[in-house]
Every structure is written in C-alpha cells, then in structure tokens.
Amino acid sequence: GEIVGQVLEAERLAGDRVDNIVFMGMGEPLANFAHLTKALIRRLIDTDPAAVVGLKGCKNVAEVAARKAELLDTAYECGLYHDVGKSAVILNIDNNGRRLIDEEFQGIQTHPAIGCGLLQEAGCGKYMAPAALYHHRFYNGQGGYPKDVPPCPPEVKVIVDALSVADSLDAATDNIGRCYQMAKPFRTLVGELK
C-alpha cells in the first residue's frame, strides 16, 4: 500500500508516468543511488538541456542531445563511486542508534577527499574524482565539506548537484545507515521540498 501510494504521488507530482522506480532508505544497493543520479540528469536533459551545457565540455544544447547516452553513463558512474572514500573511514564510526560524536563526524567529513584520491589513483580523475570530492559542498560553493577546495569544475557541476539531491533524499529516507534518526515518509519529504 505505502509503496504504491508513493509511486502514484510521484506520478502526480511529475505529471508523467513513473516507469523507473528506485527505492531509497532501505539499505539500498549502490546501483540504486547511481540509477537515481542518472534519472535526475536524464530528466534535466529532457526538460532543460541548456542547464546541462558545460557538462563534460558540452558547448551547446545540440551537443548535449548528441551526447546524451555518454552523459547519462557518466552520471551513473559518478553515482556509483561518489562515496568510495567511506570505505576508508567507516570502520572508525559507531552509529548504533545515536548521533555521531564530533570526532566521528570529522572522520566522515574526510571521505570526499579520500574518495577523490582513490579515484584519481584508479585513473578516474576527470569526472568521478571531482564528483566524489564536491558532492557534500553546497550548490553555491559557500558551505558543506571539504572546506579547502576551489570551486567545482563546470565540466561536472550538474552531476555534483544531482548527487547532492540524491544524497539528501537518501539521508531523509534512510533508517539503516542513519539509524540515529527516523526516516521520513515519502509524502512528508515531498511536502518539505515544496
């Protein structure tokens, strides 16, 4: 019942048929996060392709349209690997039913830079590494973490923004990885976003 209601509400809000469902907040596999990031970029390309100009060096709307499949593949890969840096810090974090202590949160805040370094070492430095580095920075570059980085490169900015949205949706609906805070029902989340 609840999932069907969520799908119907999503269709109503989107004004379109939902034909791709990603369940967040249930200990979802990384591929779901990557699919959500890709879906957000697909929707942006389909509704406002001018907003995607600059991604991977696209110079105009025609180039965005011509390279749509490539751009979507990059969005998927960035979604899949954006949190790889957590693998280096997660063993030092105890989130069993309580908020993180300051030292744990400081450790978590290192995962974007660690992930960026790992992806650069793996030869993924052009798009995936910056996506990992910037996905916790505010969209306007004025907050978030890490703090000591230059502005996000325009070649990947729109994917970073999609990652931030997907990460926020995950954080708001997750009972497993963030067990210190109750997940919000989908309708409550949509109401807050309006």
N, C-alpha and C positions, 0 to 999 in steps of 0.2 A: 503494500500500500504506500508506504512513505517514498520509496524509490520511484514508483510510477507517478506519484504526485510531484516529485522533484522534476522528472522529465517533462511532464505537462506544463509545469510552471516555467521551465527553461524555454520550451517551445513558445509559450505565450509571450515571454519577455523578448525573445529573439525575433518573434514574428515570422518564424520559419520552422520547418520540420526538423526535429533532432534526429540525426542518423548516425551519430558518433557519440558514445557515452563513455566518460571517464569517471570512475568512482574514486573520489578522494577521501582521505580521512579514515581509511580502514587498513592502514599498513600497506598501502598500495605499492605495487612494484614500480621501479624507476621508469619503466616504459610508459606507464600511465601519465606520469609527470611530463615526460617527453612528448606524448601524444597531445596533452593539453597545451603545451607550449606551441607545438606545430599547429594545432587548431586555432589558437589565438592569432598566430601570424597569417594563417590561411584566411581567416575572417577579415583581417585588416587588409590583406591584398585584394580580397574580393570587394570590400566596401569602400576602401580609401587607399588605393595603391600609391597615391602621392606621398602618404605618410611613410611608405617603405623605401622611397628613393633614398639612396645612401647606403642601404644595407648591402654588404659585400661589394660596394663600389657601384651599385646601380645608379646610372646618371639620370634616368627619366622613367616615366610610367610604362612606356613601351618595353624598356629593358626589364623592369620588374615583372611584367607579364610574360616576357620571353623566358625568364629565368626562374619562374615560379617554383618548379619542381626542385631546383637546386636550393633555392632559399628555404623551402619547407624542409628539405633534408638537413640543412644546416641548423634550423630551429630545433628539429628533433634531436640532433646530436648534442647541441648545447643543453637542451633539457635533460638529456640522459646523463651527461657528465658534469653538470654545473656544481654538484655537491661532492665531488670526488675527494676534496680536501677533508671532509668529515671523517674519512677513514683513518686519518692520522690523529684525530683528537677525540673521537667518540668513546674510546676506552677509558678516558680520563673524566668522563661525565657520568654523574649518577642522577638520573631524572625520575627516580621512583616515587611518584606521587607528590612531588614538591617542586616549587620554583627552583631554578638554578641559582646557586650562590654566585657572588660576584666573580670569583676565580674561575668557576665553570663557564660563565658567560664570556669572560675574557678569552678563555680557551676556544669556545665556539666561534668567537669573532675572528680567529686566525684561519678558519677553514677556507675562506675565499682566496687568500694569498697562497696558502699551501696548495690548494687545488690548481690555481693558476700555474704555479711552479711545476707541479706534476704533469699537467697537460703540455706545458712548454717542453719539458724533458721528453715527452712522448711524441713530439712533433706536431702537436695540435695548437700551436701558439697563435695562429692568425685569428681565429674566431672563438673556438671553445675556451681557450685560456682567458681571454678578456671577459667572456660571458661569466665564467666562474668567478673572476676577480670582482666584477661590478654588480653581481646580482643582489647584493644587500645594500647597495648605495641607493639613496633616494633618487627618484626620476629626474629631479632638478640638480643633482650632484651636491646638494647642500647638507646632507646628513647621511646616516647609515654608517656602514663599515665595509672595508677598512677606510680609515680617515686620510691616510697619507698617499693618495693616488691622484694622478692627473685626471682630467675629465674623461669620461667614457668615449672611446673612439666611435665616430658616427657609423663606421662600417658594421658595427654590431649592436648599436644602441637600441634599436627597436626590438631585437631579440632579448636584450637585457631587461627591457621594460616588460616584455611578455613573461619572462622568467620571474620577475618580481610579482606580477599579478598571480601567476600560478602558485608561487611560494606562499603568497598571502592567503589564497584560497585553501591551500593545503594546511597552513597553520590554523586557520579558523575552523576547519572541519575535522581536524586530526585528534583522535582520542588515544592513539597508540604511541606515536613518537613524542607527543607532548601531553603526557598523561597527567601533568600537574594542573591542567586547565580543561574544563569540559568543552567538547566540540559544540559548535553552533549548528542548529538545523539549517538546511539549505535556505528555507524561506526567510529565516531570521537574517542570515547573511545577505541575501538579496535585498531585504528591507534596509539594512545598514548601508549598502552600496548605492541606493537610490538617492 
